[in-house]
């Protein structure tokens, strides 16, 4: 299981490096989440959320890919 975890991280890091080098925005992209004023129920701003869609693993949690990026100094 540890080997599989390491292999998964290697693949994710390779994909993130490809994003940086090729600027392939289909792997890592932003989703915008509205922030709503509770009193007026109007959108007051948006929060940009990083998302990853791995070609091998599909959607990857930000917790996982951000940790891998920090660990590997990407």
BELTA-V529096 format. One record per residue. N is the residue number from 1. OMEGA is omega in whole degrees, -180 to 180 (* if undefined). Layout:
# BELTA-V529096
N,OMEGA
N,OMEGA
This chain:
# BELTA-V529096
1,179
2,179
3,179
4,179
5,179
6,179
7,178
8,180
9,179
10,180
11,-180
12,179
13,177
14,180
15,179
16,177
17,178
18,177
19,-178
20,-177
21,-175
22,-175
23,178
24,-175
25,179
26,-179
27,177
28,-176
29,179
30,168
31,-178
32,-179
33,180
34,172
35,-172
36,174
37,-175
38,-179
39,-175
40,-177
41,178
42,176
43,-179
44,176
45,178
46,176
47,178
48,-178
49,178
50,178
51,178
52,176
53,-177
54,178
55,-179
56,-173
57,-177
58,-178
59,-179
60,180
61,175
62,178
63,-177
64,-174
65,177
66,177
67,179
68,179
69,179
70,-179
71,-176
72,177
73,178
74,*
